[in-house]
Amino acid sequence: MSKVGIVMGSDSDLKVMSKAAATLEEFGIDYEMTIISAHREPDELIEWARGAEKRGMKVMIAGAGMAAALPGMCAALFTLPVIGVPLSGRNLDGMDAVFSIMQMPPGVPVATVAIDGAKNAAILAAKILAASDDALLEQLKAYTADMKETVKAKAAKLEEVGYRAYLESK
């Protein structure tokens, strides 16, 4: 199966970015994960990103906070889709990373998910891969159906027990 690359600038990002790996595992999608700092290891980033296609990578998920250079640099070096995950930070709660990842120059797009949205990044990567993988497409359809049934069950429980009992059961 096609591979997804997951890259982050620091091990402090792993708690969030691991959600992308766990989600890809749910779908049986092969991935590689690494830590490369765009600012501290530019040569290593160039080598990793330029070699990604030869390693079978079809999509990258790049998590970054603050100045958030990593997703944009990945997009500059890798021709296939890059999904940026803005990571929450101490000073601006991740908004700095959102703007850094979203505001790419023409010709160097980076898809951007919510702050700390690594799970959605993995689902988006799966959807991209499913465009040419019917089995994965069927898995995604089943995943969507399961989400719908989960919400219906919660609504039924709320109607049955009322909001107070519902909240107490959580």
C-alpha positions as CSV (number, residue, x, y, z in Angstrom):
1,M,0.0,0.0,0.0
2,S,1.1,3.6,-0.5
3,K,3.1,5.2,2.2
4,V,2.5,8.4,4.1
5,G,5.3,10.3,5.7
6,I,4.8,11.9,9.1
7,V,7.4,14.5,10.1
8,M,7.6,16.8,13.1
9,G,10.2,19.3,14.2
10,S,10.5,18.1,17.8
11,D,9.8,15.2,20.1
12,S,7.4,17.5,22.0
13,D,5.2,17.3,18.9
14,L,4.9,13.5,19.2
15,K,1.9,13.4,21.5
16,V,-0.2,15.2,18.9
17,M,1.4,13.6,15.8
18,S,1.1,10.1,17.1
19,K,-2.7,10.5,16.5
20,A,-1.9,10.6,12.8
21,A,0.1,7.3,13.0
22,A,-2.6,5.6,15.1
23,T,-5.3,6.6,12.5
24,L,-3.2,5.4,9.6
25,E,-2.7,2.1,11.4
26,E,-6.5,1.8,11.7
27,F,-6.8,2.0,8.0
28,G,-3.8,-0.3,7.4
29,I,-1.8,2.4,5.7
30,D,2.0,2.1,5.8
31,Y,3.8,5.1,7.0
32,E,7.2,6.3,8.2
33,M,7.6,8.8,11.0
34,T,10.6,11.0,11.9
35,I,11.7,14.1,13.7
36,I,13.5,16.7,11.6
37,S,13.9,20.4,12.5
38,A,13.5,22.6,9.5
39,H,15.6,25.3,11.2
40,R,18.2,23.2,12.9
41,E,18.7,20.5,10.3
42,P,18.0,21.9,6.9
43,D,20.3,19.5,5.1
44,E,18.7,16.5,6.7
45,L,15.2,17.8,5.8
46,I,16.2,18.3,2.1
47,E,17.6,14.8,2.0
48,W,14.6,13.2,3.6
49,A,12.0,15.1,1.6
50,R,13.7,14.8,-1.8
51,G,14.1,11.0,-1.2
52,A,10.5,10.5,-0.1
53,E,9.0,9.7,-3.5
54,K,11.7,7.0,-4.1
55,R,10.8,5.5,-0.8
56,G,7.2,5.1,-2.0
57,M,5.7,8.1,-0.2
58,K,2.5,9.5,-1.8
59,V,1.5,12.0,0.9
60,M,3.3,13.9,3.7
61,I,1.9,15.0,7.0
62,A,4.1,17.7,8.6
63,G,3.4,19.0,12.1
64,A,4.9,22.3,13.2
65,G,4.3,25.1,15.7
66,M,5.3,28.7,16.0
67,A,7.0,29.8,12.7
68,A,5.9,26.4,11.2
69,A,8.5,26.3,8.4
70,L,8.4,22.5,8.2
71,P,5.2,21.9,6.1
72,G,6.1,24.6,3.6
73,M,9.6,23.3,3.2
74,C,8.3,19.8,2.7
75,A,5.9,21.2,0.0
76,A,8.8,23.0,-1.7
77,L,10.8,19.7,-1.8
78,F,8.1,17.1,-2.4
79,T,5.9,17.3,-5.5
80,L,3.0,15.2,-4.1
81,P,0.5,16.4,-1.4
82,V,1.6,17.8,1.9
83,I,-0.8,18.2,4.8
84,G,0.2,20.7,7.5
85,V,-0.8,20.2,11.2
86,P,-0.5,23.5,13.1
87,L,0.6,22.7,16.6
88,S,-0.6,24.6,19.6
89,G,2.1,26.6,21.3
90,R,2.6,28.6,24.5
91,N,2.4,32.1,23.2
92,L,-0.3,32.3,20.5
93,D,-2.1,29.0,21.0
94,G,-1.1,27.7,17.6
95,M,-2.6,30.6,15.6
96,D,1.0,31.6,14.5
97,A,1.4,28.1,13.1
98,V,-2.0,28.2,11.3
99,F,-1.1,31.4,9.5
100,S,2.4,30.2,8.7
101,I,1.1,27.0,7.1
102,M,-1.9,28.5,5.3
103,Q,-0.1,31.5,3.8
104,M,2.0,29.6,1.3
105,P,3.1,31.4,-2.0
106,P,1.4,30.4,-5.2
107,G,2.6,27.1,-6.6
108,V,3.6,25.7,-3.2
109,P,0.3,24.6,-1.6
110,V,0.0,23.0,1.8
111,A,-3.4,21.6,2.9
112,T,-4.0,22.7,6.5
113,V,-6.1,21.0,9.2
114,A,-7.2,22.3,12.6
115,I,-4.7,23.1,15.4
116,D,-3.5,19.8,16.7
117,G,-5.6,18.1,14.1
118,A,-3.3,15.2,13.3
119,K,-6.1,12.6,13.2
120,N,-7.9,14.7,10.5
121,A,-4.6,15.0,8.6
122,A,-4.4,11.2,8.5
123,I,-8.0,10.9,7.4
124,L,-7.3,13.4,4.6
125,A,-4.2,11.5,3.6
126,A,-6.3,8.3,3.5
127,K,-8.9,10.1,1.3
128,I,-6.1,11.2,-1.1
129,L,-4.8,7.7,-1.3
130,A,-8.3,6.3,-1.7
131,A,-8.7,8.2,-5.0
132,S,-6.7,5.4,-6.6
133,D,-7.4,2.5,-4.1
134,D,-11.0,1.1,-4.1
135,A,-10.4,-1.1,-1.0
136,L,-9.3,2.0,1.0
137,L,-12.3,3.9,-0.3
138,E,-14.6,1.2,1.0
139,Q,-12.9,1.4,4.4
140,L,-13.5,5.2,4.5
141,K,-17.1,4.7,3.6
142,A,-17.5,2.2,6.5
143,Y,-15.7,4.6,8.8
144,T,-18.1,7.4,7.9
145,A,-21.1,5.1,8.4
146,D,-19.8,4.1,11.8
147,M,-19.4,7.7,12.9
148,K,-23.0,8.4,11.9
149,E,-24.3,5.4,13.9
150,T,-22.2,6.6,16.9
151,V,-23.9,10.0,16.8
152,K,-27.4,8.4,16.5
153,A,-26.7,6.2,19.5
154,K,-25.7,9.2,21.6
155,A,-28.8,11.1,20.5
156,A,-31.0,8.1,21.5
157,K,-29.3,7.8,24.9
158,L,-29.8,11.6,25.5
159,E,-33.5,11.3,24.7
160,E,-33.9,8.3,26.9
161,V,-32.1,9.4,30.0
162,G,-32.1,13.2,29.8
163,Y,-29.1,15.6,29.9
164,R,-28.3,15.3,33.6
165,A,-28.0,11.5,33.6
166,Y,-26.2,11.6,30.3
167,L,-23.6,14.0,31.7
168,E,-23.2,11.9,34.9
169,S,-22.6,8.8,32.8
170,K,-19.6,10.3,31.0
